[in-house]
């Protein structure tokens, strides 16, 4: 063996390192099977591991008491037996007879034999105990595994039950939700169970009155039964209580488009005052035509022009009937009124998406001027070059005129006193009105009106 202190080789029969003098700490081999024999062999082991008292050890300790270095290694059983035998020989008393030594040896051999037998028996018993212990451990481990499996099984069952409850709750909540009611109503329509369908849609409206699907479903119930008026009233009643709901307007417009009632779209939007709604449905807005000059009574021939803010095609009638794109007169140039009498003009505008506007109308009366009304030249018409407007003013009268279509009033800032020819405005339409005022009594004559359109 080697010294653990200096690494030198130590002979088997020595317990002191020949190089550094460190004492060898003798430790028997460790055998787990012999733990139960520890008490019975304690004396033998202590004897084998006790420091051997020799003169060399005493001298070494006197020379260097500050050292406390031990070399230790594990001895085999054969080495243990040889060391014990040497110790017994060293401690034998002088003069002891060989027969006594022999007797002692026999006794010790007998004791050792008994000891080995006991060790064997104890080893077998220990082995059996360990086998039993291993079996018990395996059984316990198996029980733990089975318990863990049962616990996992119970946990999985509990989780599954919770998921079933959650799924059931979600399903029930969905069935009673707005979407669930809408789906039930649609299925009822497909099976022609109209009363049930209306009931489902009404329940959906109670849950959320702002969404359009329930109203659309209710209208479809009436449509399937040929009752378009009731279907229309579903939307109109909802919009009346929610005048700023864009989605309701869009749903109503879609209903009119699906049922080919495009003319009612403009009627619906005409009553809408919400800018956000009108902006959202701007593609369906069609502005009614405007008349120029405005409806009224005129004393001479008039040209009536029509225009729409949203553009599109304009159709009109002059017999008092409502125009359509099919029966109306397509407006392509100003309408000329050159005979005395009253004419009612009605017009619509149809935008790019085919939505007709509401009907706009105007009544125009032509009455030629009485004798004392001023004479104004030139007459109403279209002019392509600069032209002067003149008023014939009899003696004792003063002429007044306006160029914005209003009736002349000498006290108004928009009324001008005539003092000479007036230049006709270029590239525009001008309604020129003129009167004569009697310088003596201040009475005014009838109005003379001229409608001038100048182009270049």
C-alpha positions in Angstrom: 0.0 0.0 0.0 1.0 3.7 -0.4 1.3 6.4 2.2 -1.5 8.9 1.7 0.8 11.6 3.2 4.0 11.3 1.1 3.0 8.6 -1.5 5.8 6.2 -0.4 5.3 2.4 -0.6 4.5 0.8 2.8 5.3 -3.0 3.3 2.3 -5.1 4.3 3.9 -6.0 7.7 4.6 -2.3 8.6 2.2 0.2 10.3 4.6 3.1 10.1 5.6 4.9 6.8 9.3 4.3 6.4 9.8 7.7 4.7 7.7 10.2 6.6 6.9 8.2 9.8 3.1 8.7 9.4 1.1 6.1 11.2 -1.1 3.8 9.1 -4.7 3.9 10.2 -6.0 0.4 9.7 -9.6 0.3 8.6 -11.3 -3.1 7.8 -13.1 -3.7 4.5 -16.6 -2.4 4.6 -19.2 -5.0 3.9 -22.9 -3.9 4.2 -23.9 -7.4 5.0 -21.8 -7.3 8.2 -23.5 -4.2 9.7 -25.6 -6.4 11.9 -22.4 -8.2 13.2 -20.8 -4.9 14.2 -21.4 -5.4 17.9 -20.4 -9.0 18.0 -17.0 -8.4 16.3 -16.4 -5.0 17.9 -13.7 -6.3 20.1 -11.9 -7.9 17.2 -12.2 -4.9 14.9 -11.1 -2.5 17.7 -8.1 -4.7 18.3 -7.2 -4.6 14.7 -7.6 -0.9 14.3 -6.0 0.1 17.7 -2.7 1.9 17.4 0.2 -0.6 17.9 2.4 0.5 20.9 6.0 0.1 19.8 9.1 1.9 20.7 9.3 3.4 17.2 5.9 5.0 17.5 6.8 6.4 21.0 10.0 7.9 19.6 8.2 9.3 16.7 5.6 11.0 18.8 8.3 12.4 21.1 10.2 13.8 18.2 7.3 15.4 16.4 4.2 15.9 18.5 2.9 18.7 16.3 2.3 16.1 13.5 -1.1 14.6 13.4 -1.0 12.9 10.0 -2.3 9.4 9.5 -2.2 7.2 6.5 -5.3 5.2 6.0 -6.2 2.4 3.7 -8.8 -0.4 3.6 -7.4 -3.8 4.5 -8.6 -7.1 3.1 -9.7 -9.9 5.4 -6.4 -11.8 5.0 -4.4 -8.8 6.0 -6.6 -8.3 9.0 -6.0 -11.9 10.1 -2.2 -11.6 9.7 -2.1 -8.4 11.7 -4.2 -9.9 14.5 -1.9 -12.9 14.6 1.3 -10.7 14.9 -0.3 -8.7 17.7 -1.2 -11.8 19.6 2.4 -13.1 19.2 3.9 -9.8 20.4 1.6 -9.7 23.5 2.3 -13.3 24.5 3.9 -13.6 27.9 7.5 -15.1 28.2 7.7 -18.7 29.3 4.3 -19.6 28.1 4.5 -23.3 27.1 3.8 -24.4 23.5 1.1 -26.6 24.7 -0.6 -23.7 26.4 -0.1 -21.7 23.3 -1.5 -24.6 21.3 -4.5 -24.8 23.6 -5.1 -21.1 23.3 -4.8 -21.3 19.5 -7.3 -24.1 19.4 -9.6 -22.2 21.6 -9.2 -19.1 19.5 -9.7 -21.2 16.4 -12.8 -22.7 17.9 -14.0 -19.2 18.8 -13.2 -18.0 15.3 -15.0 -20.9 13.8 -18.1 -20.2 15.9 -17.8 -16.6 15.0 -17.6 -17.4 11.3 -20.7 -19.7 11.7 -22.6 -16.9 13.4 -21.5 -14.6 10.7 -22.8 -16.9 8.1 -26.0 -17.4 9.9 -26.4 -13.7 10.4 -25.5 -13.0 6.7 -28.2 -15.5 5.5 -30.7 -13.8 7.9 -29.6 -10.4 6.7 -30.0 -11.5 3.1 -33.5 -12.9 3.8 -34.4 -9.7 5.6 -33.1 -7.6 2.7 -35.1 -9.8 0.3 -38.2 -9.3 2.4 -37.4 -5.6 2.6 -37.0 -5.3 -1.2 -40.3 -7.2 -1.7 -42.0 -4.8 0.8 -40.5 -1.9 -1.1 -41.7 -3.2 -4.4 -45.1 -3.7 -3.0 -45.2 -0.2 -1.5 -43.9 1.2 -4.8 -46.6 -0.7 -6.7 -49.2 0.6 -4.3 -47.9 4.2 -4.7 -48.0 3.8 -8.5 -51.6 2.5 -8.3 -52.6 5.3 -6.0 -51.0 7.8 -8.3 -52.9 6.2 -11.3 -56.1 6.4 -9.3 -55.4 10.0 -8.4 -54.6 10.9 -12.1 -57.8 9.1 -13.1 -59.9 11.0 -10.6 -58.2 14.3 -11.7 -58.9 13.6 -15.4 -62.5 12.7 -14.6 -62.9 15.9 -12.6 -61.3 18.0 -15.4 -63.6 16.3 -17.9 -66.6 17.0 -15.8 -65.6 20.7 -15.5 -65.1 20.9 -19.2 -68.5 19.3 -19.8 -70.1 21.8 -17.4 -68.3 24.7 -19.1 -69.2 23.5 -22.6 -72.8 23.1 -21.5 -72.8 26.6 -20.0 -71.3 28.0 -23.2 -73.9 26.1 -25.3 -76.8 27.3 -23.2 -75.4 30.8 -23.2 -75.0 30.7 -27.0 -78.5 29.4 -27.5 -79.9 32.3 -25.5 -77.6 34.9 -27.0 -78.5 37.4 -29.7 -76.7 35.3 -32.3 -78.4 32.1 -31.1 -81.8 33.7 -31.4 -81.0 35.0 -34.9 -79.9 31.5 -36.0 -83.1 29.9 -34.5 -85.2 32.5 -36.3 -83.6 31.9 -39.6 -84.0 28.1 -39.3 -87.7 28.7 -38.4 -88.1 30.8 -41.6 -86.6 27.9 -43.6 -89.2 25.5 -42.1 -92.0 28.1 -42.6 -92.6 28.4 -38.9 -93.2 32.2 -39.1 -94.7 32.8 -35.7 -91.8 31.1 -34.0 -89.4 33.0 -36.2 -90.9 36.4 -35.3 -90.8 35.3 -31.6 -87.1 34.6 -31.9 -86.3 37.9 -33.7 -88.3 39.8 -31.1 -86.3 38.2 -28.3 -83.1 39.1 -30.1 -84.3 42.8 -30.4 -84.8 42.8 -26.6 -81.3 41.6 -26.1 -79.8 44.2 -28.5 -82.0 46.7 -30.2 -79.2 48.4 -32.1 -78.2 45.6 -34.3 -79.9 45.2 -37.7 -80.0 41.4 -38.1 -83.2 40.9 -36.0 -85.1 43.6 -38.0 -83.9 42.1 -41.3 -85.1 38.7 -40.2 -88.5 40.0 -39.1 -88.9 41.8 -42.5 -88.0 38.6 -44.3 -90.9 36.8 -42.4 -93.3 39.4 -43.8 -91.7 39.3 -47.3 -92.1 35.5 -47.5 -95.8 36.0 -46.8 -96.1 38.8 -49.4 -96.7 41.6 -46.9 -94.1 44.3 -48.1 -95.8 47.1 -46.2 -95.4 45.3 -42.8 -91.8 44.4 -43.8 -91.1 48.1 -44.6 -92.6 49.2 -41.3 -90.2 47.0 -39.4 -87.4 49.3 -40.5 -89.3 52.5 -40.3 -90.4 51.9 -36.8 -86.9 51.0 -35.7 -85.4 54.1 -37.4 -88.0 56.4 -35.8 -86.7 55.4 -32.4 -83.0 55.3 -33.5 -82.6 58.1 -36.0 -78.8 58.0 -35.8 -78.3 54.3 -36.3 -76.3 53.9 -39.5 -76.7 50.1 -39.6 -80.5 50.4 -39.5 -80.5 52.8 -42.5 -78.2 50.5 -44.4 -80.4 47.5 -43.7 -83.5 49.5 -44.8 -81.8 50.6 -48.0 -80.8 47.0 -48.8 -84.5 46.0 -48.3 -85.6 48.6 -50.8 -83.0 47.5 -53.3 -83.9 43.8 -52.9 -87.6 44.6 -53.4 -86.9 47.0 -56.3 -88.3 50.0 -54.5 -85.3 52.3 -55.2 -87.5 55.4 -55.2 -88.2 55.0 -51.5 -84.5 55.2 -50.7 -84.5 59.0 -51.3 -87.8 59.4 -49.3 -86.1 57.6 -46.4 -82.9 59.7 -46.5 -84.8 62.9 -47.1 -86.0 62.7 -43.4 -82.5 62.0 -42.1 -80.7 64.9 -40.4 -77.7 63.0 -39.2 -74.6 63.9 -41.2 -72.7 60.7 -40.2 -75.5 58.6 -41.5 -75.8 60.5 -44.8 -72.0 60.2 -45.2 -72.1 56.5 -44.6 -74.8 56.0 -47.3 -73.7 58.8 -49.7 -73.7 56.4 -52.6 -77.5 56.2 -52.3 -78.1 60.0 -51.9 -79.7 61.6 -54.9 -80.6 65.4 -54.5 -83.8 66.6 -56.0 -83.5 69.1 -58.9 -83.7 72.9 -58.2 -85.4 75.4 -60.4 -84.0 78.7 -61.8 -85.8 81.1 -61.7 -87.9 80.1 -58.8 -91.5 79.2 -59.2 -93.7 82.3 -59.4 -95.6 84.7 -61.7 -93.8 86.4 -64.6 -94.9 89.0 -67.1 -92.9 87.7 -70.0 -91.5 84.5 -71.6 -89.3 82.5 -69.2 -86.6 79.9 -69.5 -86.5 77.4 -66.6 -83.3 75.6 -65.8 -83.0 72.5 -63.7 -79.9 71.2 -61.7 -79.0 68.7 -59.0 -76.2 68.8 -56.4 -75.5 65.1 -56.8 -75.5 65.2 -60.6 -77.0 62.4 -62.6 -79.8 62.4 -65.2 -82.8 64.7 -64.7 -86.3 63.8 -65.9 -89.4 66.1 -65.7 -93.1 66.5 -66.7 -95.1 69.6 -67.3 -98.6 68.1 -66.9 -98.6 67.7 -63.1 -97.7 64.0 -63.0 -94.7 62.5 -61.2 -91.8 61.7 -63.6 -89.8 58.5 -63.8 -86.9 57.5 -65.9 -89.4 55.6 -68.1 -92.2 58.2 -68.6 -90.4 61.5 -67.9 -88.9 63.9 -70.3 -85.1 63.8 -70.3 -83.8 67.3 -69.4 -81.2 68.4 -71.9 -81.9 72.2 -72.2 -83.8 75.0 -70.4 -87.6 74.7 -70.5 -89.1 77.6 -72.4 -92.4 79.1 -71.1 -93.7 81.5 -73.7 -97.5 81.5 -73.4 -99.7 83.0 -70.8 -101.0 80.7 -68.2 -99.8 78.5 -65.3 -97.5 75.5 -65.8 -96.5 73.0 -63.0 -93.1 71.4 -63.6 -92.1 68.3 -61.7 -88.6 66.8 -61.9 -86.4 64.0 -60.4 -82.7 63.3 -60.6 -81.3 59.8 -60.9 -77.8 59.3 -59.6 -75.1 57.0 -60.9 -76.3 54.1 -58.8 -79.8 54.4 -60.2 -81.4 55.9 -57.1 -84.1 58.4 -58.1 -84.5 61.5 -56.0 -87.7 62.7 -54.5 -89.9 64.8 -56.8 -89.4 68.5 -56.8 -92.1 70.7 -58.3 -92.7 74.4 -59.2 -95.6 76.4 -60.6 -94.9 79.1 -63.1 -97.4 81.7 -64.2 -96.9 83.9 -67.3 -98.8 87.2 -67.4 -97.8 89.7 -69.9 -97.3 93.2 -68.5 -100.0 95.9 -68.3 -99.7 99.1 -70.3 -98.0 101.1 -67.6 -95.3 98.5 -66.9 -91.8 99.5 -68.1 -90.6 98.3 -71.4 -87.2 96.5 -71.1 -85.0 95.5 -74.0 -83.7 93.2 -75.1 -86.2 90.5 -74.5 -85.6 87.3 -72.5 -83.1 85.0 -74.2 -79.6 83.6 -74.7 -76.8 85.9 -75.8 -73.3 85.2 -76.9 -71.9 88.7 -76.9 -72.0 91.8 -74.7 -75.4 93.4 -74.8 -76.9 96.5 -73.0 -80.1 96.4 -71.2 -82.3 99.5 -71.6 -85.5 100.6 -69.8 -88.0 103.0 -71.5 -88.8 105.6 -68.8 -91.8 107.8 -69.6 -91.7 111.4 -68.4 -92.7 111.8 -64.8 -91.4 108.4 -63.8 -88.2 107.0 -62.4 -87.1 103.5 -63.2 -85.6 101.0 -60.7 -84.2 97.5 -61.3 -82.6 94.5 -59.7 -80.4 91.8 -61.1 -80.9 89.1 -58.5 -84.5 88.2 -59.3 -85.9 90.1 -56.4 -88.7 92.7 -56.7 -87.3 96.2 -57.0 -87.8 98.4 -53.9 -86.5 101.9 -53.9 -85.7 101.7 -50.2 -83.6 98.5 -50.6 -79.8 98.5 -51.0 -80.1 95.8 -53.7 -82.3 97.9 -55.9 -80.6 100.3 -58.3 -82.0 103.5 -59.9 -81.9 103.4 -63.7 -79.9 106.2 -65.2 -78.8 104.6 -68.4 -78.1 101.4 -70.3 -77.0 98.5 -68.0 -74.3 96.1 -69.2 -75.6 92.5 -69.3 -73.3 90.2 -67.1 -71.2 87.7 -69.0 -71.3 83.9 -68.8 -74.1 83.8 -66.3 -77.9 83.8 -66.0 -79.5 87.0 -64.8 -83.0 87.7 -63.7 -83.6 91.4 -64.5 -86.6 93.0 -62.9 -87.7 96.6 -63.5 -90.4 99.0 -62.3 -91.5 102.5 -62.8 -92.3 104.8 -59.9 -94.6 107.8 -60.4 -92.7 110.8 -59.3 -95.8 112.5 -58.1 -97.5 109.9 -56.0 -94.7 107.3 -55.5 -96.8 104.5 -56.8 -95.1 101.7 -58.6 -96.0 100.0 -61.8 -96.0 96.2 -62.3 -92.7 94.4 -62.6 -91.2 93.7 -65.9 -88.9 90.6 -65.8 -86.3 89.5 -68.2 -84.3 86.3 -68.0 -80.9 86.6 -69.7 -78.4 83.9 -70.3 -75.0 84.9 -71.6 -72.4 82.5 -73.0 -69.3 82.9 -75.1 
